[in-house]
Amino acid sequence: MGEQSRTKNSIINAITAIAGQGISLVISFITRIVFIQQLGNVYLGVNSLFTNIVGLLSLAELGIGTSINYSLYKPLAERNIPKIKSLMNLYRKVYYIIGITILLIGIAITPFIDFFIKTSESNSIPQLHFIFILFVINSAVSYFYSFKRALIISDQKRYIATIYRYIFFIIMNVVQIIILLLSSDFVLYLILALISTIGENLCVSRKADQMYPYLKEKNIESLDQSDVQEIKKNTIALLFHKIGSSVVNSTDNILISKIIGIVAVGVYSNYQLITNALNIVIAQLFMALTASIGNLGVTEKVDKSEKVLYKVFFLNFWIVCIISTSIYSTVDLLIKAWFGTNMILNETILICIVINFYLYQIRRTVMTYRDAYGLFWYDRYKALIEAIINLIISITLGLKIGLAGILIGTIISTMLTSIWIEPYILFKYGFKQQAKKYFLNLLLYTCFTAVECIMCRFIIKLMGLSGFLGFLIGVAICILLVSISIAFWFYQTEEFKYFKNMITKIILFFKNESEKNNA
């Protein structure tokens, strides 16, 4: 596959993901408002807490999905159908086992779910155990149907799966809003989510059968032993990564619930709704690139791939700088407008939220290349060390200073491990090069983002903006100021010139098309 096709697929995947997430973010806010009005902060906290606990249950996935996705890049590039069929057959068997495992573990821990909530609060929540069972079933059933999604994604057609996801998400939210307004029934709200999950996965599965009719063929060859060993090796490494990321990303709400209370989880979850939506947008953008980078890795020389990395890293920085600055400068305006003044967290907690967001997202380029290159084995212990550091510091500081302490634990664990180990591994084993240039760029980008955050927050506070309109004006100011600053400071770099030329070509293309239509 040529560079033009890779770029085209990446752009289509990215545009679809961003548009879908933008629409889903708006409807999520509407649903959240109705949810709080009809059910209150306690159920909001339960919803966030159980989502995180079920996220920990996904450890049963072991990272096998990422491992097989990586294994699919080369046979897809070579159109090696027999090998694709063999890998998908393995994927199907493994995911059925995973789904059943999650279901059994979830049922087994259900009697003990009260442990994660303060006793005084858990006693006031009816049907608590049945509610948790619904969360578990929703997670488990997705594995029974979703394995074919991996083939679509690995074939650089993620936009197809993305379209199905957001269609079902939007329909589900509309129906959930109606149900909440009519009945205020949390159980029925969750049953609708389960129906949506099943429907989406069935549709994606059927679409995959249409796109790849050979999936229905019965003559499936056994995988070579070397392929099986490589998948096993990557899966073992990814298990460590899975444990580490699950502990770091899924335990904050559990600790908040146990140390502070379920209502605090609900208040914090409003900020999480925003940051998670933005995380998904950026993740979808970079996942749109993963398959193309994987194809690049198996068809082009390392030097070319490394040059592409610095262009992607610059784009990564540009996006994350704008979003981090916007969160720090305007998110309180949005929270106040949508949910009320009593839902605003103090500035120390906000700073911790922004730093955590930045540290996670500025690593996105390296994580994308790691997944595309299959470099899971070399930093497998990093994830466990990060998880241990995170838990120790978060619990210790959480008991002393509350929510901010829990978030600081995540910041420190990331700084001590992932932020430097991941690029070191990529450059050493992927590019066979020194990572000095990368770290210098990272330091420069981080300092630049910090200055922009301070400057934009000062300007927006000085303007005295308020309400939803004030939030939109504030975001527009952040986008404008950050983009002007980047253009001023980085205009001579190769990366800036590349994107400047790309934007110019896109503008000229649409201009020419408009002139043709008017002729």
TORNU-587351 format. One line per field, with one value per residue (C-alpha): residue number from 0; residue in one letter; x, y, z. Coordinates in steps of 0.05 Angstrom, whole numbers, plus 5000, padded with zeros to 4 digits. Example, Ala and Ser with C-alpha at 12.3 -4.5 7.8 and 13.67 -1.06 7.14 Angstrom:
BEGIN
num	(0,1)
residuo	(A,S)
east	(5246,5273)
north	(4910,4979)
up	(5156,5143)
# end
This chain:
BEGIN
num	(0,1,2,3,4,5,6,7,8,9,10,11,12,13,14,15,16,17,18,19,20,21,22,23,24,25,26,27,28,29,30,31,32,33,34,35,36,37,38,39,40,41,42,43,44,45,46,47,48,49,50,51,52,53,54,55,56,57,58,59,60,61,62,63,64,65,66,67,68,69,70,71,72,73,74,75,76,77,78,79,80,81,82,83,84,85,86,87,88,89,90,91,92,93,94,95,96,97,98,99,100,101,102,103,104,105,106,107,108,109,110,111,112,113,114,115,116,117,118,119,120,121,122,123,124,125,126,127,128,129,130,131,132,133,134,135,136,137,138,139,140,141,142,143,144,145,146,147,148,149,150,151,152,153,154,155,156,157,158,159,160,161,162,163,164,165,166,167,168,169,170,171,172,173,174,175,176,177,178,179,180,181,182,183,184,185,186,187,188,189,190,191,192,193,194,195,196,197,198,199,200,201,202,203,204,205,206,207,208,209,210,211,212,213,214,215,216,217,218,219,220,221,222,223,224,225,226,227,228,229,230,231,232,233,234,235,236,237,238,239,240,241,242,243,244,245,246,247,248,249,250,251,252,253,254,255,256,257,258,259,260,261,262,263,264,265,266,267,268,269,270,271,272,273,274,275,276,277,278,279,280,281,282,283,284,285,286,287,288,289,290,291,292,293,294,295,296,297,298,299,300,301,302,303,304,305,306,307,308,309,310,311,312,313,314,315,316,317,318,319,320,321,322,323,324,325,326,327,328,329,330,331,332,333,334,335,336,337,338,339,340,341,342,343,344,345,346,347,348,349,350,351,352,353,354,355,356,357,358,359,360,361,362,363,364,365,366,367,368,369,370,371,372,373,374,375,376,377,378,379,380,381,382,383,384,385,386,387,388,389,390,391,392,393,394,395,396,397,398,399,400,401,402,403,404,405,406,407,408,409,410,411,412,413,414,415,416,417,418,419,420,421,422,423,424,425,426,427,428,429,430,431,432,433,434,435,436,437,438,439,440,441,442,443,444,445,446,447,448,449,450,451,452,453,454,455,456,457,458,459,460,461,462,463,464,465,466,467,468,469,470,471,472,473,474,475,476,477,478,479,480,481,482,483,484,485,486,487,488,489,490,491,492,493,494,495,496,497,498,499,500,501,502,503,504,505,506,507,508,509,510,511,512,513,514,515,516,517,518)
residuo	(M,G,E,Q,S,R,T,K,N,S,I,I,N,A,I,T,A,I,A,G,Q,G,I,S,L,V,I,S,F,I,T,R,I,V,F,I,Q,Q,L,G,N,V,Y,L,G,V,N,S,L,F,T,N,I,V,G,L,L,S,L,A,E,L,G,I,G,T,S,I,N,Y,S,L,Y,K,P,L,A,E,R,N,I,P,K,I,K,S,L,M,N,L,Y,R,K,V,Y,Y,I,I,G,I,T,I,L,L,I,G,I,A,I,T,P,F,I,D,F,F,I,K,T,S,E,S,N,S,I,P,Q,L,H,F,I,F,I,L,F,V,I,N,S,A,V,S,Y,F,Y,S,F,K,R,A,L,I,I,S,D,Q,K,R,Y,I,A,T,I,Y,R,Y,I,F,F,I,I,M,N,V,V,Q,I,I,I,L,L,L,S,S,D,F,V,L,Y,L,I,L,A,L,I,S,T,I,G,E,N,L,C,V,S,R,K,A,D,Q,M,Y,P,Y,L,K,E,K,N,I,E,S,L,D,Q,S,D,V,Q,E,I,K,K,N,T,I,A,L,L,F,H,K,I,G,S,S,V,V,N,S,T,D,N,I,L,I,S,K,I,I,G,I,V,A,V,G,V,Y,S,N,Y,Q,L,I,T,N,A,L,N,I,V,I,A,Q,L,F,M,A,L,T,A,S,I,G,N,L,G,V,T,E,K,V,D,K,S,E,K,V,L,Y,K,V,F,F,L,N,F,W,I,V,C,I,I,S,T,S,I,Y,S,T,V,D,L,L,I,K,A,W,F,G,T,N,M,I,L,N,E,T,I,L,I,C,I,V,I,N,F,Y,L,Y,Q,I,R,R,T,V,M,T,Y,R,D,A,Y,G,L,F,W,Y,D,R,Y,K,A,L,I,E,A,I,I,N,L,I,I,S,I,T,L,G,L,K,I,G,L,A,G,I,L,I,G,T,I,I,S,T,M,L,T,S,I,W,I,E,P,Y,I,L,F,K,Y,G,F,K,Q,Q,A,K,K,Y,F,L,N,L,L,L,Y,T,C,F,T,A,V,E,C,I,M,C,R,F,I,I,K,L,M,G,L,S,G,F,L,G,F,L,I,G,V,A,I,C,I,L,L,V,S,I,S,I,A,F,W,F,Y,Q,T,E,E,F,K,Y,F,K,N,M,I,T,K,I,I,L,F,F,K,N,E,S,E,K,N,N,A)
east	(5000,5028,5038,4978,4931,4958,4948,4878,4857,4886,4850,4783,4791,4810,4755,4702,4727,4730,4662,4629,4661,4641,4568,4571,4602,4543,4492,4532,4527,4452,4445,4488,4445,4381,4416,4436,4366,4329,4377,4426,4500,4498,4478,4526,4581,4558,4558,4630,4655,4626,4653,4723,4715,4691,4751,4796,4759,4782,4850,4823,4834,4909,4927,4914,4874,4932,4979,4937,4923,4999,5003,4951,4989,5037,4987,4938,4993,5011,4937,4956,4884,4901,4941,4888,4836,4881,4893,4819,4801,4849,4821,4750,4767,4807,4754,4699,4742,4755,4681,4663,4721,4699,4628,4649,4697,4645,4592,4643,4660,4588,4574,4635,4620,4598,4671,4686,4632,4626,4576,4530,4525,4519,4460,4421,4427,4374,4390,4465,4488,4440,4465,4536,4516,4488,4555,4591,4545,4552,4628,4628,4581,4623,4678,4631,4619,4673,4733,4717,4722,4798,4804,4768,4812,4877,4858,4860,4783,4770,4720,4670,4671,4670,4607,4570,4594,4569,4503,4486,4514,4470,4407,4421,4430,4366,4326,4360,4341,4268,4269,4301,4249,4191,4213,4280,4297,4373,4365,4326,4378,4432,4391,4386,4462,4467,4420,4460,4526,4497,4465,4529,4573,4525,4523,4599,4606,4557,4593,4660,4629,4608,4676,4716,4673,4731,4717,4659,4703,4716,4783,4827,4901,4938,4984,5058,5091,5134,5071,5040,5103,5106,5034,5046,5108,5071,5011,5054,5086,5018,4991,5040,5020,4947,4955,4995,4948,4886,4913,4935,4872,4817,4833,4826,4750,4754,4802,4760,4698,4732,4771,4726,4657,4612,4586,4657,4664,4601,4628,4697,4663,4636,4707,4723,4666,4701,4772,4751,4714,4776,4819,4775,4780,4856,4858,4813,4857,4920,4887,4868,4943,4964,4946,4979,5042,5041,5037,5093,5135,5131,5138,5186,5255,5265,5292,5227,5185,5227,5217,5142,5145,5170,5116,5063,5094,5090,5016,5007,5038,4996,4931,4947,4973,4908,4865,4905,4903,4828,4814,4854,4825,4752,4728,4701,4658,4628,4617,4583,4539,4517,4517,4519,4570,4568,4600,4664,4728,4784,4842,4893,4852,4841,4916,4926,4872,4906,4975,4950,4915,4977,5025,4981,4966,5035,5058,5006,5055,5104,5049,5020,5088,5100,5034,5047,5118,5098,5150,5111,5163,5219,5183,5136,5160,5152,5077,5079,5128,5085,5023,5057,5084,5016,4978,5028,5031,4957,4934,4984,4970,4896,4889,4926,4901,4842,4826,4887,4933,4902,4914,4985,5001,4984,5026,5088,5082,5079,5138,5181,5166,5125,5144,5217,5219,5170,5208,5274,5249,5219,5283,5330,5293,5248,5292,5361,5374,5386,5324,5360,5322,5256,5269,5292,5228,5187,5219,5208,5136,5121,5150,5113,5046,5056,5068,5007,4963,4983,4976,4908,4878,4901,4870,4804,4797,4813,4756,4706,4673,4614,4561,4562,4575,4634,4661,4657,4691,4745,4759,4762,4812,4855,4856,4874,4928,4961,4961,4990,5043,5062,5065,5110,5159,5160,5151,5222,5217,5209,5147,5111,5127,5099,5032,5030,5038,4986,4935,4951,4939,4873,4850,4870,4835,4769,4778,4787,4728,4685,4707,4690,4620,4608,4633)
north	(5000,5068,5129,5165,5108,5106,5181,5178,5122,5158,5223,5188,5150,5212,5257,5204,5194,5268,5283,5224,5241,5314,5295,5242,5293,5340,5286,5258,5325,5327,5257,5274,5334,5292,5237,5284,5315,5249,5204,5250,5248,5182,5142,5185,5162,5089,5093,5119,5071,5008,5030,5032,4965,4932,4965,4926,4862,4874,4850,4782,4807,4801,4846,4790,4838,4886,4827,4797,4866,4873,4804,4823,4882,4841,4789,4846,4885,4821,4799,4732,4707,4638,4670,4722,4667,4629,4691,4708,4637,4642,4711,4684,4626,4670,4725,4675,4650,4721,4740,4679,4693,4766,4742,4690,4736,4792,4745,4719,4789,4815,4796,4837,4899,4938,4939,4994,5040,5071,5029,5088,5101,5029,5015,5072,5044,4992,4934,4950,4879,4871,4938,4914,4849,4890,4926,4859,4829,4891,4884,4809,4805,4854,4802,4749,4790,4842,4801,4816,4890,4880,4859,4921,4965,4931,4939,5015,5021,5040,5092,5036,5010,5082,5099,5040,5057,5128,5112,5063,5110,5168,5125,5094,5162,5191,5131,5133,5207,5190,5132,5175,5230,5181,5133,5153,5079,5067,4992,5004,5056,5002,4950,4998,5004,4928,4924,4978,4939,4875,4910,4949,4887,4845,4898,4906,4830,4826,4882,4846,4783,4825,4858,4794,4736,4687,4692,4644,4592,4528,4509,4542,4525,4519,4577,4567,4552,4615,4658,4625,4637,4710,4721,4686,4729,4794,4773,4760,4828,4861,4828,4870,4932,4916,4908,4972,5015,4986,5002,5072,5090,5051,5057,5132,5129,5066,5102,5165,5124,5087,5145,5205,5180,5161,5232,5258,5206,5236,5307,5286,5245,5309,5330,5259,5262,5319,5293,5222,5248,5287,5226,5186,5239,5239,5163,5154,5202,5163,5095,5118,5124,5059,5012,5059,5064,4988,4983,5034,4993,4930,4963,5021,5035,5056,5125,5144,5119,5160,5223,5211,5203,5274,5301,5262,5283,5356,5348,5310,5370,5421,5385,5370,5440,5470,5421,5425,5501,5501,5453,5494,5561,5545,5478,5511,5556,5494,5456,5516,5528,5456,5428,5486,5522,5466,5418,5459,5430,5474,5499,5451,5391,5424,5432,5359,5339,5380,5353,5281,5294,5326,5272,5216,5249,5276,5202,5184,5186,5138,5092,5090,5071,5020,4985,4989,4961,4908,4931,4905,4858,4907,4952,4900,4910,4985,4979,4939,4987,5046,5012,4998,5069,5097,5057,5071,5146,5154,5118,5153,5223,5209,5194,5259,5311,5278,5278,5320,5269,5212,5250,5270,5196,5185,5245,5221,5149,5172,5219,5165,5112,5119,5189,5169,5093,5087,5132,5101,5032,5056,5090,5035,4974,5005,5057,5035,5108,5154,5188,5254,5295,5267,5285,5355,5365,5337,5386,5444,5425,5416,5484,5517,5485,5508,5580,5578,5551,5607,5661,5638,5629,5698,5730,5693,5709,5782,5782,5758,5708,5667,5618,5570,5626,5649,5578,5576,5645,5621,5558,5599,5646,5587,5557,5623,5644,5575,5568,5638,5624,5558,5590,5645,5599,5539,5569,5549,5476,5420,5395,5462,5472,5402,5417,5487,5458,5405,5457,5500,5441,5425,5498,5500,5435,5460,5527,5492,5447,5507,5543,5481,5477,5551,5549)
up	(5000,4980,5023,4990,5009,5080,5087,5057,5104,5164,5147,5136,5201,5240,5212,5226,5297,5313,5283,5318,5385,5379,5369,5425,5473,5464,5475,5534,5568,5556,5583,5643,5661,5658,5697,5754,5756,5757,5796,5834,5850,5887,5825,5784,5830,5826,5750,5749,5803,5771,5703,5733,5769,5705,5671,5718,5699,5627,5652,5629,5558,5572,5513,5464,5420,5410,5399,5344,5313,5306,5275,5223,5193,5151,5123,5107,5071,5032,5024,5055,5064,5093,5149,5162,5169,5217,5261,5262,5282,5341,5358,5359,5406,5454,5458,5474,5532,5554,5554,5596,5644,5655,5667,5718,5755,5756,5786,5837,5864,5864,5937,5958,5916,5978,6001,5950,5977,6046,6087,6101,6026,6001,6046,6013,5942,5924,5877,5883,5866,5807,5780,5783,5747,5690,5683,5682,5629,5585,5587,5576,5516,5476,5473,5444,5381,5373,5348,5275,5290,5296,5224,5199,5243,5224,5151,5161,5158,5230,5206,5190,5262,5287,5248,5277,5348,5346,5312,5367,5421,5398,5392,5461,5494,5464,5489,5557,5564,5549,5599,5654,5643,5645,5699,5733,5730,5733,5720,5655,5636,5642,5604,5545,5546,5544,5484,5448,5460,5431,5372,5354,5356,5315,5261,5259,5256,5198,5161,5170,5139,5079,5071,5082,5057,5068,5143,5132,5099,5138,5109,5161,5165,5231,5249,5243,5310,5302,5295,5357,5397,5376,5396,5463,5476,5459,5500,5561,5554,5542,5605,5645,5606,5617,5692,5697,5655,5689,5758,5738,5699,5735,5809,5821,5827,5870,5918,5917,5934,5991,6021,6007,5987,5928,5920,5909,5853,5821,5824,5797,5743,5711,5697,5675,5626,5592,5596,5577,5516,5495,5510,5463,5408,5412,5419,5358,5319,5335,5329,5260,5247,5281,5224,5173,5216,5222,5147,5141,5189,5147,5079,5088,5117,5190,5172,5137,5195,5244,5203,5203,5279,5290,5245,5283,5350,5330,5312,5378,5415,5378,5393,5466,5479,5454,5494,5559,5556,5542,5600,5649,5625,5611,5639,5703,5659,5626,5691,5723,5662,5655,5726,5774,5819,5871,5820,5812,5841,5870,5828,5858,5835,5767,5758,5775,5724,5669,5685,5684,5618,5587,5611,5584,5517,5500,5501,5448,5390,5423,5447,5376,5347,5401,5385,5310,5317,5368,5419,5478,5507,5523,5574,5604,5675,5670,5675,5739,5772,5751,5781,5848,5853,5835,5887,5944,5932,5916,5978,6023,5997,5988,6063,6079,6030,5994,5920,5900,5934,5894,5829,5849,5857,5783,5762,5801,5777,5704,5712,5744,5691,5627,5605,5593,5589,5530,5482,5504,5485,5419,5396,5420,5393,5339,5306,5332,5346,5405,5433,5450,5398,5422,5495,5477,5437,5495,5544,5496,5483,5557,5577,5519,5541,5613,5591,5545,5601,5648,5595,5569,5639,5659,5597,5603,5678,5661,5610,5663,5617,5642,5619,5560,5511,5554,5551,5475,5470,5518,5478,5414,5448,5470,5400,5369,5419,5421,5345,5335,5387,5355,5286,5314,5352,5306,5236,5215,5235,5184,5221,5219,5146,5130,5162,5134,5063,5078,5100,5039,4993,5026,5020,4947,4933,4962,4926,4859,4872,4889,4825,4784,4814,4802,4730)
# end
